[in-house]
Amino acid sequence: MCNTNYTVEFVCVLRTFLVFAPEFTMSRRYDSRTTIFSPEGRLYQVEYAMEAIGNAGSAIGILAKDGVVLVGEKKVTSKLLQTSTSTEKMYKIDDHVACAVAGIMSDANILINTARVQAQCYTFAYQEPMPVEQLVQSLCDTKQGYTQFGGLRPFGVSFLFAGWDKNYGFQLYMSDPSGNYGGWKAAAIGANNQPALSMLKQDYKDGMTREEAVQLVLKVLSKTMDSTSLTSDKLELAEVFHTNGKVKYKVHSPESVNKLLTQYGLTQPAPDAAQNTF
């Protein structure tokens, strides 16, 4: 009798395995390749690359009438990590183009170097700066190519591009690991990007000045970042604007960032500073 029960249980387990194993095997088959669509029309590896962006520090960009403002959240993973004096979220591509990144930094470095070479080659050939959208499109073509060929994986990084050219003035573009890109008035990538986008939809206004855009990006970042306090060592702030007839890219110093945070009431001043005001 016991042997019969064991036989029945074994048959039930085997039947369950035979029913669900093909489905599991099929999903894993499409899961392991970047160049094959699943029956639902999905590229799983590209989707996983986009998920990697969600674990990175936030980056927010706003297009103003007189420039573009970018802010990025720096993830401090350990107290023992030595603070770097160089930027890790903001990068200058050319004199008229800069970007903020979210994702795998080693992937970002490869693409940023590629963009810099493309921009310099264009300037050398035509004796004028490369149009911003043309530069973004060229880089996104490279990213998209890594989703089409076997043996490659998508770049796990998203970008916010800020720049100016004589054709369209100041511009803000966002691109994702699939190679897709688009122009935006305000955009957010990285962790908590959906709450940030919701706040931008409510508070963004056409014709904003750079000063208003700086205040808004800092406000949005303070409301959406994981940390409870906003300080200069947890963010990077940069602007692209016109001065003396030239396009200028400026990264704010920690002292300037702390001053802005205090001015907008987004952080408490240091105790010593508070005592000196009396």
Secondary structure as a PSIPRED ss2 file (coil, helix, strand):
# PSIPRED VFORMAT (PSIPRED V4.0)

   1 M C   1.000  0.000  0.000
   2 C H   0.000  1.000  0.000
   3 N H   0.000  1.000  0.000
   4 T H   0.000  1.000  0.000
   5 N H   0.000  1.000  0.000
   6 Y H   0.000  1.000  0.000
   7 T H   0.000  1.000  0.000
   8 V H   0.000  1.000  0.000
   9 E H   0.000  1.000  0.000
  10 F H   0.000  1.000  0.000
  11 V H   0.000  1.000  0.000
  12 C H   0.000  1.000  0.000
  13 V H   0.000  1.000  0.000
  14 L H   0.000  1.000  0.000
  15 R H   0.000  1.000  0.000
  16 T H   0.000  1.000  0.000
  17 F H   0.000  1.000  0.000
  18 L H   0.000  1.000  0.000
  19 V H   0.000  1.000  0.000
  20 F H   0.000  1.000  0.000
  21 A H   0.000  1.000  0.000
  22 P H   0.000  1.000  0.000
  23 E H   0.000  1.000  0.000
  24 F H   0.000  1.000  0.000
  25 T H   0.000  1.000  0.000
  26 M H   0.000  1.000  0.000
  27 S H   0.000  1.000  0.000
  28 R H   0.000  1.000  0.000
  29 R H   0.000  1.000  0.000
  30 Y H   0.000  1.000  0.000
  31 D H   0.000  1.000  0.000
  32 S C   1.000  0.000  0.000
  33 R C   1.000  0.000  0.000
  34 T C   1.000  0.000  0.000
  35 T C   1.000  0.000  0.000
  36 I C   1.000  0.000  0.000
  37 F C   1.000  0.000  0.000
  38 S C   1.000  0.000  0.000
  39 P C   1.000  0.000  0.000
  40 E C   1.000  0.000  0.000
  41 G C   1.000  0.000  0.000
  42 R C   1.000  0.000  0.000
  43 L C   1.000  0.000  0.000
  44 Y H   0.000  1.000  0.000
  45 Q H   0.000  1.000  0.000
  46 V H   0.000  1.000  0.000
  47 E H   0.000  1.000  0.000
  48 Y H   0.000  1.000  0.000
  49 A H   0.000  1.000  0.000
  50 M H   0.000  1.000  0.000
  51 E H   0.000  1.000  0.000
  52 A H   0.000  1.000  0.000
  53 I H   0.000  1.000  0.000
  54 G C   1.000  0.000  0.000
  55 N C   1.000  0.000  0.000
  56 A C   1.000  0.000  0.000
  57 G C   1.000  0.000  0.000
  58 S C   1.000  0.000  0.000
  59 A E   0.000  0.000  1.000
  60 I E   0.000  0.000  1.000
  61 G E   0.000  0.000  1.000
  62 I E   0.000  0.000  1.000
  63 L E   0.000  0.000  1.000
  64 A E   0.000  0.000  1.000
  65 K C   1.000  0.000  0.000
  66 D C   1.000  0.000  0.000
  67 G E   0.000  0.000  1.000
  68 V E   0.000  0.000  1.000
  69 V E   0.000  0.000  1.000
  70 L E   0.000  0.000  1.000
  71 V E   0.000  0.000  1.000
  72 G E   0.000  0.000  1.000
  73 E E   0.000  0.000  1.000
  74 K C   1.000  0.000  0.000
  75 K C   1.000  0.000  0.000
  76 V C   1.000  0.000  0.000
  77 T C   1.000  0.000  0.000
  78 S C   1.000  0.000  0.000
  79 K C   1.000  0.000  0.000
  80 L C   1.000  0.000  0.000
  81 L C   1.000  0.000  0.000
  82 Q C   1.000  0.000  0.000
  83 T C   1.000  0.000  0.000
  84 S C   1.000  0.000  0.000
  85 T C   1.000  0.000  0.000
  86 S C   1.000  0.000  0.000
  87 T C   1.000  0.000  0.000
  88 E C   1.000  0.000  0.000
  89 K C   1.000  0.000  0.000
  90 M E   0.000  0.000  1.000
  91 Y E   0.000  0.000  1.000
  92 K E   0.000  0.000  1.000
  93 I E   0.000  0.000  1.000
  94 D E   0.000  0.000  1.000
  95 D C   1.000  0.000  0.000
  96 H C   1.000  0.000  0.000
  97 V E   0.000  0.000  1.000
  98 A E   0.000  0.000  1.000
  99 C E   0.000  0.000  1.000
 100 A E   0.000  0.000  1.000
 101 V E   0.000  0.000  1.000
 102 A E   0.000  0.000  1.000
 103 G E   0.000  0.000  1.000
 104 I C   1.000  0.000  0.000
 105 M H   0.000  1.000  0.000
 106 S H   0.000  1.000  0.000
 107 D H   0.000  1.000  0.000
 108 A H   0.000  1.000  0.000
 109 N H   0.000  1.000  0.000
 110 I H   0.000  1.000  0.000
 111 L H   0.000  1.000  0.000
 112 I H   0.000  1.000  0.000
 113 N H   0.000  1.000  0.000
 114 T H   0.000  1.000  0.000
 115 A H   0.000  1.000  0.000
 116 R H   0.000  1.000  0.000
 117 V H   0.000  1.000  0.000
 118 Q H   0.000  1.000  0.000
 119 A H   0.000  1.000  0.000
 120 Q H   0.000  1.000  0.000
 121 C H   0.000  1.000  0.000
 122 Y H   0.000  1.000  0.000
 123 T H   0.000  1.000  0.000
 124 F H   0.000  1.000  0.000
 125 A H   0.000  1.000  0.000
 126 Y H   0.000  1.000  0.000
 127 Q C   1.000  0.000  0.000
 128 E C   1.000  0.000  0.000
 129 P C   1.000  0.000  0.000
 130 M C   1.000  0.000  0.000
 131 P C   1.000  0.000  0.000
 132 V H   0.000  1.000  0.000
 133 E H   0.000  1.000  0.000
 134 Q H   0.000  1.000  0.000
 135 L H   0.000  1.000  0.000
 136 V H   0.000  1.000  0.000
 137 Q H   0.000  1.000  0.000
 138 S H   0.000  1.000  0.000
 139 L H   0.000  1.000  0.000
 140 C H   0.000  1.000  0.000
 141 D H   0.000  1.000  0.000
 142 T H   0.000  1.000  0.000
 143 K H   0.000  1.000  0.000
 144 Q H   0.000  1.000  0.000
 145 G H   0.000  1.000  0.000
 146 Y C   1.000  0.000  0.000
 147 T C   1.000  0.000  0.000
 148 Q C   1.000  0.000  0.000
 149 F C   1.000  0.000  0.000
 150 G C   1.000  0.000  0.000
 151 G C   1.000  0.000  0.000
 152 L C   1.000  0.000  0.000
 153 R C   1.000  0.000  0.000
 154 P C   1.000  0.000  0.000
 155 F C   1.000  0.000  0.000
 156 G C   1.000  0.000  0.000
 157 V E   0.000  0.000  1.000
 158 S E   0.000  0.000  1.000
 159 F E   0.000  0.000  1.000
 160 L E   0.000  0.000  1.000
 161 F E   0.000  0.000  1.000
 162 A E   0.000  0.000  1.000
 163 G E   0.000  0.000  1.000
 164 W E   0.000  0.000  1.000
 165 D E   0.000  0.000  1.000
 166 K C   1.000  0.000  0.000
 167 N C   1.000  0.000  0.000
 168 Y C   1.000  0.000  0.000
 169 G E   0.000  0.000  1.000
 170 F E   0.000  0.000  1.000
 171 Q E   0.000  0.000  1.000
 172 L E   0.000  0.000  1.000
 173 Y E   0.000  0.000  1.000
 174 M E   0.000  0.000  1.000
 175 S E   0.000  0.000  1.000
 176 D C   1.000  0.000  0.000
 177 P C   1.000  0.000  0.000
 178 S C   1.000  0.000  0.000
 179 G C   1.000  0.000  0.000
 180 N C   1.000  0.000  0.000
 181 Y E   0.000  0.000  1.000
 182 G E   0.000  0.000  1.000
 183 G E   0.000  0.000  1.000
 184 W C   1.000  0.000  0.000
 185 K C   1.000  0.000  0.000
 186 A E   0.000  0.000  1.000
 187 A E   0.000  0.000  1.000
 188 A E   0.000  0.000  1.000
 189 I E   0.000  0.000  1.000
 190 G C   1.000  0.000  0.000
 191 A C   1.000  0.000  0.000
 192 N C   1.000  0.000  0.000
 193 N H   0.000  1.000  0.000
 194 Q H   0.000  1.000  0.000
 195 P H   0.000  1.000  0.000
 196 A H   0.000  1.000  0.000
 197 L H   0.000  1.000  0.000
 198 S H   0.000  1.000  0.000
 199 M H   0.000  1.000  0.000
 200 L H   0.000  1.000  0.000
 201 K H   0.000  1.000  0.000
 202 Q H   0.000  1.000  0.000
 203 D H   0.000  1.000  0.000
 204 Y C   1.000  0.000  0.000
 205 K C   1.000  0.000  0.000
 206 D C   1.000  0.000  0.000
 207 G C   1.000  0.000  0.000
 208 M C   1.000  0.000  0.000
 209 T C   1.000  0.000  0.000
 210 R H   0.000  1.000  0.000
 211 E H   0.000  1.000  0.000
 212 E H   0.000  1.000  0.000
 213 A H   0.000  1.000  0.000
 214 V H   0.000  1.000  0.000
 215 Q H   0.000  1.000  0.000
 216 L H   0.000  1.000  0.000
 217 V H   0.000  1.000  0.000
 218 L H   0.000  1.000  0.000
 219 K H   0.000  1.000  0.000
 220 V H   0.000  1.000  0.000
 221 L H   0.000  1.000  0.000
 222 S H   0.000  1.000  0.000
 223 K H   0.000  1.000  0.000
 224 T H   0.000  1.000  0.000
 225 M C   1.000  0.000  0.000
 226 D C   1.000  0.000  0.000
 227 S C   1.000  0.000  0.000
 228 T C   1.000  0.000  0.000
 229 S C   1.000  0.000  0.000
 230 L C   1.000  0.000  0.000
 231 T C   1.000  0.000  0.000
 232 S H   0.000  1.000  0.000
 233 D H   0.000  1.000  0.000
 234 K H   0.000  1.000  0.000
 235 L E   0.000  0.000  1.000
 236 E E   0.000  0.000  1.000
 237 L E   0.000  0.000  1.000
 238 A E   0.000  0.000  1.000
 239 E E   0.000  0.000  1.000
 240 V E   0.000  0.000  1.000
 241 F E   0.000  0.000  1.000
 242 H E   0.000  0.000  1.000
 243 T E   0.000  0.000  1.000
 244 N C   1.000  0.000  0.000
 245 G C   1.000  0.000  0.000
 246 K E   0.000  0.000  1.000
 247 V E   0.000  0.000  1.000
 248 K E   0.000  0.000  1.000
 249 Y E   0.000  0.000  1.000
 250 K E   0.000  0.000  1.000
 251 V E   0.000  0.000  1.000
 252 H C   1.000  0.000  0.000
 253 S C   1.000  0.000  0.000
 254 P H   0.000  1.000  0.000
 255 E H   0.000  1.000  0.000
 256 S H   0.000  1.000  0.000
 257 V H   0.000  1.000  0.000
 258 N H   0.000  1.000  0.000
 259 K H   0.000  1.000  0.000
 260 L H   0.000  1.000  0.000
 261 L H   0.000  1.000  0.000
 262 T H   0.000  1.000  0.000
 263 Q H   0.000  1.000  0.000
 264 Y C   1.000  0.000  0.000
 265 G C   1.000  0.000  0.000
 266 L C   1.000  0.000  0.000
 267 T C   1.000  0.000  0.000
 268 Q C   1.000  0.000  0.000
 269 P C   1.000  0.000  0.000
 270 A C   1.000  0.000  0.000
 271 P H   0.000  1.000  0.000
 272 D H   0.000  1.000  0.000
 273 A H   0.000  1.000  0.000
 274 A H   0.000  1.000  0.000
 275 Q H   0.000  1.000  0.000
 276 N H   0.000  1.000  0.000
 277 T C   1.000  0.000  0.000
 278 F C   1.000  0.000  0.000
